[in-house]
Amino acid sequence: MATLKALMSVCGRLLRGLLAGPAATSWSRLPARGFREVVEIQEGKTTIIEGRITATPKESPNPPNPSGQCPICRWNLKHKYNYDDVLLLSQFIRPHGGMLPRKITGLCQEEHRKIEECVKMAHRAGTLLPTQLPHVSAPPGRKVDIQSVNYTHHPMPTFPLPWAFPLAPSELQRELPRLPEGVVPKSKPQLNRYLTRWAPGSVKPIYKKGPRWNRVRMPVGSPLLRDNVCYSR
């Protein structure tokens, strides 16, 4: 019954406004739609918070290949990225360096494996941000070599996403990989193995490379990225 009375009152006001003219119907006009910017104005002891209408932002450009099954395919980036494209890789990783699942990134199986391999190579090359390094979990009170420390990925982040807010210096130091106190890493030969397929701890130096016509080369890169374009060569 109350709903019927409210509906009748609204219809009556609309009818009276139409009969009275356009001046009386100004209250029924919808407010201007658009993006508003919150502006704070300080006038003496009075603070005025105003929402000003700003220009509508331009729509995002359409991808050149809308029929692609994943973002990499839709933007024609299938064979055009490598481990040094950190801006592209940072869109598919957690704040601690782990890969996001496919249900969030929308990547196909092939591109997900290639992006994951590029992220591993970027970690070994040291091209990612300090806050995107894997987390080190070392047992307390035990001497652990730097090469034998296991990397553990953090669980899925909760919303709001933690990387949307700046980290305090104490939190930044806590997230950086570090060794237990009193542990001195062993001196090992410095090798250019950033682009190797395997983990740095599992790679051994090749002391005898063989003759010049049959020299043993260190495997570089990954078979998954053999079709990708390398612009540095």
NUKEDO-8189 format. One record per residue (C-alpha): residue in three letters; chain; x, y, z. Coordinates in Angstrom, 1 decimal, padded with zeros to 4 digits. Each point is the difference from the previous one (the first is absolute). Last residue first. Layout:
N
{node Ala A {X Y Z}} ...
//
This chain:
233
{node Arg A {071.8 -008.9 -032.4}} {node Ser A {-001.6 002.3 002.6}} {node Tyr A {-003.4 -000.1 -001.5}} {node Cys A {-000.7 -003.7 000.9}} {node Val A {-003.3 -001.2 -001.6}} {node Asn A {-001.7 -002.9 001.7}} {node Asp A {-000.1 -003.3 -001.8}} {node Arg A {002.5 -001.7 002.3}} {node Leu A {-001.7 001.2 003.1}} {node Leu A {-001.4 -003.3 001.2}} {node Pro A {003.3 -001.7 -000.7}} {node Ser A {001.5 002.1 002.7}} {node Gly A {002.9 002.4 000.0}} {node Val A {003.7 -000.8 -000.1}} {node Pro A {001.5 -003.5 000.1}} {node Met A {003.8 000.4 000.7}} {node Arg A {001.9 -000.9 -003.2}} {node Val A {002.2 -003.0 -000.4}} {node Arg A {002.7 000.7 -002.7}} {node Asn A {000.2 -002.3 -003.0}} {node Trp A {002.0 002.0 -002.5}} {node Arg A {001.8 001.9 002.8}} {node Pro A {001.0 -003.1 001.9}} {node Gly A {-001.7 -000.9 003.2}} {node Lys A {-001.6 002.2 002.7}} {node Lys A {002.0 -001.4 002.9}} {node Tyr A {-000.7 002.1 003.2}} {node Ile A {-003.8 000.1 -000.6}} {node Pro A {-001.3 001.7 003.2}} {node Lys A {-002.8 -001.8 001.9}} {node Val A {-003.6 001.1 -000.2}} {node Ser A {-002.3 -001.4 002.7}} {node Gly A {000.2 003.0 002.3}} {node Pro A {-000.8 002.4 -002.8}} {node Ala A {-003.3 -001.7 -000.7}} {node Trp A {-000.3 -001.5 -003.5}} {node Arg A {-000.8 001.6 -003.4}} {node Thr A {002.9 002.3 000.0}} {node Leu A {-000.5 003.7 -000.8}} {node Tyr A {001.7 001.4 003.1}} {node Arg A {002.8 -002.5 -000.3}} {node Asn A {003.0 002.4 -000.6}} {node Leu A {002.2 -001.7 002.5}} {node Gln A {001.6 001.3 003.2}} {node Pro A {002.0 -002.9 001.5}} {node Lys A {-001.2 -000.8 003.6}} {node Ser A {001.0 001.5 003.3}} {node Lys A {-002.1 -001.5 002.8}} {node Pro A {-002.7 002.1 001.6}} {node Val A {000.8 001.2 003.6}} {node Val A {-002.7 -000.8 002.5}} {node Gly A {000.2 001.8 003.4}} {node Glu A {-003.6 001.2 000.0}} {node Pro A {-002.3 -001.9 -002.3}} {node Leu A {000.0 001.0 -003.7}} {node Arg A {-002.1 002.6 -001.6}} {node Pro A {-002.7 000.3 -002.7}} {node Leu A {-001.8 003.4 000.2}} {node Glu A {-003.5 000.0 001.4}} {node Arg A {001.1 001.1 003.5}} {node Gln A {002.0 002.8 -001.3}} {node Leu A {-003.0 001.3 -002.0}} {node Glu A {-002.2 -000.4 003.0}} {node Ser A {002.3 002.2 002.2}} {node Pro A {000.3 002.6 -002.8}} {node Ala A {-003.8 000.2 -000.2}} {node Leu A {-001.6 -001.4 -003.1}} {node Pro A {-002.1 002.2 -002.3}} {node Phe A {-003.6 -001.1 -000.6}} {node Ala A {-001.5 -001.7 -003.1}} {node Trp A {002.5 -002.8 000.4}} {node Pro A {-002.1 -001.4 002.9}} {node Leu A {-003.1 -000.7 -002.1}} {node Pro A {-003.2 001.0 001.8}} {node Phe A {-000.8 -002.9 -000.1}} {node Thr A {002.0 -003.0 001.1}} {node Pro A {003.1 -001.2 -001.6}} {node Met A {000.3 -003.7 -001.1}} {node Pro A {002.5 -001.9 002.0}} {node His A {003.7 000.8 000.2}} {node His A {002.4 -001.9 -002.1}} {node Thr A {002.9 -001.8 001.7}} {node Tyr A {003.6 000.1 -001.1}} {node Asn A {002.3 -002.6 001.4}} {node Val A {003.4 001.1 001.2}} {node Ser A {002.7 -002.3 -001.4}} {node Gln A {001.9 002.6 -002.0}} {node Ile A {000.3 002.4 002.9}} {node Asp A {001.5 -002.7 002.2}} {node Val A {-001.9 -000.7 003.2}} {node Lys A {001.4 000.2 003.5}} {node Arg A {-002.7 -000.9 002.4}} {node Gly A {-001.3 002.0 003.0}} {node Pro A {-003.3 000.8 -001.7}} {node Pro A {-001.1 -001.9 -003.1}} {node Ala A {000.3 002.1 -003.2}} {node Ser A {-003.1 001.1 -001.9}} {node Val A {000.9 002.4 -002.7}} {node His A {-002.8 001.8 -001.8}} {node Pro A {000.3 000.4 -003.8}} {node Leu A {000.9 003.4 -001.3}} {node Gln A {-002.7 002.4 -001.0}} {node Thr A {000.6 002.6 002.8}} {node Pro A {003.5 000.5 -001.3}} {node Leu A {-001.3 000.9 -003.5}} {node Leu A {000.7 -002.4 -002.8}} {node Thr A {003.2 000.0 -002.2}} {node Gly A {002.1 -002.2 002.2}} {node Ala A {001.1 -002.4 -002.8}} {node Arg A {-001.0 -003.1 002.0}} {node His A {-003.4 001.5 000.8}} {node Ala A {-000.5 001.1 -003.7}} {node Met A {000.8 -003.5 -001.1}} {node Lys A {-002.7 -001.4 002.3}} {node Val A {-002.5 002.6 -001.2}} {node Cys A {000.8 -000.8 -003.6}} {node Glu A {-000.8 -003.7 000.7}} {node Glu A {-003.3 000.9 001.6}} {node Ile A {-000.9 002.2 -003.0}} {node Lys A {000.7 -002.9 -002.3}} {node Arg A {-002.0 -002.4 002.0}} {node His A {-003.0 002.4 000.2}} {node Glu A {000.4 000.7 -003.7}} {node Glu A {-000.5 -003.7 -000.9}} {node Gln A {-002.8 -000.7 002.4}} {node Cys A {-002.1 003.1 -001.0}} {node Leu A {000.2 003.1 002.1}} {node Gly A {-003.1 001.4 001.8}} {node Thr A {002.2 001.6 002.7}} {node Ile A {-002.5 -000.8 002.9}} {node Lys A {-001.2 -003.5 -001.0}} {node Arg A {003.5 -000.7 -001.2}} {node Pro A {001.6 000.1 003.4}} {node Leu A {002.3 002.9 001.0}} {node Met A {003.7 -000.8 -000.1}} {node Gly A {002.2 000.4 003.0}} {node Gly A {002.3 003.0 000.5}} {node His A {-001.0 001.3 003.4}} {node Pro A {-002.4 002.7 -001.3}} {node Arg A {-001.7 -002.7 -002.0}} {node Ile A {000.8 -000.4 -003.7}} {node Phe A {-001.9 000.5 -003.3}} {node Gln A {000.1 003.8 -000.5}} {node Ser A {003.7 000.1 001.1}} {node Leu A {000.9 -002.0 -003.1}} {node Leu A {-001.0 002.7 -002.5}} {node Leu A {001.9 002.7 001.9}} {node Val A {002.9 -002.3 000.5}} {node Asp A {000.6 -000.5 -003.7}} {node Asp A {003.6 -001.4 000.6}} {node Tyr A {-001.1 -003.6 000.0}} {node Asn A {-001.3 000.1 -003.5}} {node Tyr A {-002.9 001.3 -002.1}} {node Lys A {-001.0 000.1 -003.6}} {node His A {-001.1 -003.5 -000.9}} {node Lys A {-003.7 000.1 001.0}} {node Leu A {-000.2 003.7 000.5}} {node Asn A {-002.8 000.6 -002.6}} {node Trp A {-002.3 001.9 002.5}} {node Arg A {-002.7 -002.6 000.0}} {node Cys A {002.5 -002.9 000.2}} {node Ile A {001.7 001.3 003.1}} {node Pro A {-003.4 000.9 001.6}} {node Cys A {-001.3 -003.6 -000.5}} {node Gln A {-002.3 -001.8 -002.5}} {node Gly A {000.6 002.3 -002.9}} {node Ser A {-003.1 001.1 -002.0}} {node Pro A {000.4 003.7 000.8}} {node Asn A {003.3 000.2 -001.9}} {node Pro A {001.1 003.6 -000.3}} {node Pro A {-001.2 000.7 003.6}} {node Asn A {-002.6 002.8 000.3}} {node Pro A {001.3 003.2 001.6}} {node Ser A {-001.2 000.8 003.6}} {node Glu A {-002.7 002.6 000.0}} {node Lys A {001.1 003.6 000.5}} {node Pro A {-000.6 001.5 003.4}} {node Thr A {-003.2 002.0 000.5}} {node Ala A {001.0 003.6 000.8}} {node Thr A {-000.3 001.0 003.7}} {node Ile A {-003.0 000.8 002.1}} {node Arg A {001.0 001.7 003.2}} {node Gly A {-000.8 -001.6 003.3}} {node Glu A {000.5 002.5 002.7}} {node Ile A {001.3 -000.2 003.6}} {node Ile A {000.0 003.4 001.7}} {node Thr A {002.0 000.4 003.1}} {node Thr A {-000.8 003.0 002.2}} {node Lys A {002.4 001.5 002.6}} {node Gly A {001.5 002.4 -002.5}} {node Glu A {-001.1 -001.1 -003.5}} {node Gln A {001.5 -003.5 -000.7}} {node Ile A {-001.1 -001.6 -003.3}} {node Glu A {000.0 -003.8 -000.4}} {node Val A {-000.7 -001.2 -003.6}} {node Val A {-001.5 -003.5 -000.7}} {node Glu A {000.1 -000.6 -003.7}} {node Arg A {-003.2 -001.2 -001.7}} {node Phe A {-000.5 -002.2 -003.0}} {node Gly A {-003.2 000.5 -001.8}} {node Arg A {-003.8 000.0 000.2}} {node Ala A {-001.9 003.2 000.5}} {node Pro A {-002.8 -000.3 002.4}} {node Leu A {-003.3 -001.5 -001.2}} {node Arg A {-002.9 002.5 -000.5}} {node Ser A {-002.9 -000.5 002.3}} {node Trp A {000.6 003.3 002.0}} {node Ser A {-000.1 002.0 -003.3}} {node Thr A {-003.6 -001.1 -000.5}} {node Ala A {-001.6 003.1 001.5}} {node Ala A {001.7 002.4 -002.5}} {node Pro A {-001.0 -002.2 -003.0}} {node Gly A {-003.7 000.6 000.5}} {node Ala A {-002.7 -000.4 002.6}} {node Leu A {-001.9 -002.9 -001.7}} {node Leu A {003.2 -002.1 -000.3}} {node Gly A {000.9 000.7 003.6}} {node Arg A {-003.5 -000.9 001.2}} {node Leu A {000.1 -003.3 -001.8}} {node Leu A {003.5 -000.8 001.4}} {node Arg A {-001.1 000.8 003.5}} {node Gly A {-003.1 -002.2 -000.4}} {node Cys A {002.0 -002.9 -001.3}} {node Val A {002.4 000.2 002.9}} {node Ser A {-002.9 000.1 002.5}} {node Met A {-001.7 -003.0 -001.6}} {node Leu A {003.2 -002.1 000.2}} {node Ala A {000.5 000.9 003.7}} {node Lys A {-003.6 -000.9 000.7}} {node Leu A {000.3 -003.4 -001.8}} {node Thr A {003.2 -000.8 001.9}} {node Ala A {-001.7 000.8 003.3}} {node Met A {-002.8 -002.4 -000.8}} 
//
